[in-house]
Amino acid sequence: MTFSITDEHVQYLREALNLVNRIREKISKPYGDKAYDSKSIYNALCGKAIIPLRKNHSTLSRGSNYRARIAREMRRKS
């Protein structure tokens, strides 16, 4: 487990990427909430992330093939 304390001027995704990059080898199944539904997080975690998609998610592959594949699977199931 790792954490970081920041002030209100630090973007949460940038800090999340810093944390992921520090402990990438030690992560087996990272979990996150919808706030972390971003291409950069999916790409940094190399497809290991378990993060629910936002309601307005796109099924296009604009920067993250892994995230787009999950979005297409979710659309098919709903």
GROMACS elastic network, one bead per residue, 0.5 to 0.9 nm:
[ bonds ]
;  ai    aj funct       b0    kb
    2    19     6  0.73922   500
    2    23     6  0.81728   500
    3    19     6  0.73700   500
    4    15     6  0.77873   500
    4    16     6  0.88179   500
    4    19     6  0.76925   500
    6     9     6  0.78789   500
    6    10     6  0.64363   500
    6    12     6  0.89871   500
    6    15     6  0.84457   500
    7    10     6  0.61358   500
    8    11     6  0.78760   500
   10    13     6  0.87658   500
   10    14     6  0.75269   500
   10    15     6  0.71763   500
   11    14     6  0.54666   500
   11    15     6  0.64772   500
   11    16     6  0.87213   500
   12    15     6  0.51694   500
   12    16     6  0.60002   500
   12    17     6  0.86119   500
   12    35     6  0.89731   500
   12    36     6  0.86019   500
   13    17     6  0.61329   500
   13    18     6  0.86039   500
   13    35     6  0.86288   500
   13    36     6  0.69316   500
   13    38     6  0.82525   500
   13    40     6  0.82845   500
   13    41     6  0.76536   500
   14    17     6  0.52004   500
   14    18     6  0.63895   500
   14    19     6  0.88496   500
   15    19     6  0.63035   500
   15    20     6  0.86459   500
   16    19     6  0.51056   500
   16    20     6  0.61567   500
   16    21     6  0.85924   500
   16    36     6  0.83455   500
   16    41     6  0.77884   500
   17    21     6  0.60475   500
   17    22     6  0.85863   500
   17    40     6  0.77193   500
   17    41     6  0.65495   500
   17    44     6  0.71475   500
   18    21     6  0.52150   500
   18    22     6  0.63201   500
   18    23     6  0.89743   500
   19    22     6  0.52020   500
   19    23     6  0.65129   500
   19    24     6  0.82342   500
   20    23     6  0.54493   500
   20    24     6  0.53054   500
   20    27     6  0.82826   500
   20    41     6  0.83409   500
   20    44     6  0.71667   500
   20    45     6  0.73356   500
   21    24     6  0.52933   500
   21    25     6  0.86461   500
   21    44     6  0.74605   500
   21    45     6  0.87597   500
   22    25     6  0.84140   500
   23    26     6  0.54435   500
   23    27     6  0.65759   500
   24    27     6  0.55323   500
   24    28     6  0.87336   500
   24    44     6  0.83103   500
   24    45     6  0.72740   500
   25    28     6  0.80659   500
   27    30     6  0.63498   500
   27    45     6  0.86056   500
   27    48     6  0.86006   500
   28    48     6  0.73377   500
   28    49     6  0.89969   500
   29    48     6  0.59021   500
   29    49     6  0.62542   500
   29    50     6  0.70166   500
   30    45     6  0.80858   500
   30    48     6  0.67654   500
   30    49     6  0.51302   500
   30    50     6  0.61007   500
   30    51     6  0.82167   500
   31    49     6  0.61251   500
   31    51     6  0.58833   500
   32    35     6  0.76592   500
   32    36     6  0.61063   500
   32    37     6  0.81041   500
   32    49     6  0.76551   500
   32    50     6  0.64776   500
   32    52     6  0.75597   500
   33    36     6  0.58991   500
   33    37     6  0.74218   500
   33    50     6  0.85884   500
   33    51     6  0.56965   500
   33    52     6  0.62391   500
   33    53     6  0.85231   500
   34    37     6  0.52186   500
   34    38     6  0.88269   500
   34    51     6  0.63209   500
   34    52     6  0.53856   500
   34    53     6  0.58930   500
   34    54     6  0.58369   500
   35    38     6  0.80284   500
   35    51     6  0.87729   500
   35    52     6  0.89284   500
   35    53     6  0.89120   500
   35    54     6  0.81545   500
   36    41     6  0.68303   500
   36    42     6  0.87792   500
   36    51     6  0.69807   500
   36    52     6  0.85918   500
   36    53     6  0.88285   500
   37    40     6  0.87366   500
   37    41     6  0.71742   500
   37    42     6  0.76348   500
   37    51     6  0.62990   500
   37    52     6  0.69533   500
   37    53     6  0.58498   500
   37    54     6  0.68585   500
   37    57     6  0.89246   500
   37    67     6  0.86264   500
   38    41     6  0.54791   500
   38    42     6  0.64389   500
   38    43     6  0.86979   500
   38    53     6  0.88635   500
   38    64     6  0.87573   500
   38    67     6  0.82317   500
   39    42     6  0.52233   500
   39    43     6  0.60454   500
   39    44     6  0.84966   500
   39    62     6  0.81211   500
   39    63     6  0.62149   500
   39    64     6  0.53146   500
   39    65     6  0.88140   500
   39    66     6  0.87563   500
   39    67     6  0.68120   500
   40    43     6  0.51488   500
   40    44     6  0.59980   500
   40    45     6  0.85758   500
   40    63     6  0.81420   500
   40    64     6  0.76921   500
   41    44     6  0.50971   500
   41    45     6  0.61705   500
   41    46     6  0.86099   500
   41    49     6  0.80667   500
   42    45     6  0.52929   500
   42    46     6  0.62394   500
   42    47     6  0.59150   500
   42    48     6  0.77264   500
   42    49     6  0.63388   500
   42    51     6  0.86938   500
   42    64     6  0.68976   500
   42    66     6  0.69891   500
   42    67     6  0.63699   500
   43    46     6  0.50879   500
   43    47     6  0.67511   500
   43    63     6  0.83101   500
   43    64     6  0.61510   500
   43    65     6  0.84501   500
   43    66     6  0.75703   500
   43    67     6  0.82920   500
   44    47     6  0.81482   500
   45    48     6  0.55640   500
   45    49     6  0.60315   500
   46    49     6  0.76781   500
   46    66     6  0.79179   500
   47    50     6  0.85549   500
   47    66     6  0.58053   500
   47    67     6  0.77803   500
   53    56     6  0.81841   500
   53    57     6  0.63009   500
   53    67     6  0.87270   500
   53    70     6  0.85623   500
   53    71     6  0.72825   500
   53    74     6  0.87231   500
   54    57     6  0.53735   500
   57    68     6  0.89408   500
   57    71     6  0.69129   500
   58    61     6  0.81591   500
   58    62     6  0.88291   500
   58    68     6  0.71960   500
   58    71     6  0.67737   500
   58    72     6  0.84216   500
   59    62     6  0.88535   500
   59    67     6  0.81660   500
   59    68     6  0.50153   500
   59    69     6  0.72917   500
   59    70     6  0.81676   500
   59    71     6  0.51378   500
   59    72     6  0.53342   500
   59    73     6  0.89700   500
   59    75     6  0.81099   500
   60    63     6  0.88690   500
   60    64     6  0.88207   500
   60    65     6  0.83513   500
   60    67     6  0.88716   500
   60    68     6  0.55919   500
   60    69     6  0.85182   500
   60    71     6  0.82999   500
   60    72     6  0.83353   500
   61    64     6  0.56128   500
   61    65     6  0.51785   500
   61    66     6  0.81469   500
   61    67     6  0.74561   500
   61    69     6  0.79019   500
   62    65     6  0.75613   500
   62    68     6  0.78348   500
   63    67     6  0.87093   500
   63    68     6  0.87376   500
   64    67     6  0.53989   500
   64    68     6  0.63170   500
   64    69     6  0.87285   500
   65    68     6  0.51214   500
   65    69     6  0.61487   500
   65    70     6  0.87355   500
   66    69     6  0.52143   500
   66    70     6  0.64253   500
   66    71     6  0.87212   500
   67    70     6  0.51984   500
   67    71     6  0.61818   500
   67    72     6  0.87227   500
   68    72     6  0.61934   500
   68    73     6  0.86555   500
   69    72     6  0.51855   500
   69    73     6  0.62871   500
   69    74     6  0.86654   500
   70    73     6  0.50979   500
   70    74     6  0.61448   500
   70    75     6  0.86606   500
   71    74     6  0.50919   500
   71    75     6  0.62348   500
   71    76     6  0.87277   500
   72    75     6  0.51279   500
   72    76     6  0.62798   500
   72    77     6  0.87652   500
   73    76     6  0.51608   500
   73    77     6  0.63279   500
   73    78     6  0.88149   500
   74    77     6  0.52291   500
   74    78     6  0.63321   500
   75    78     6  0.53051   500
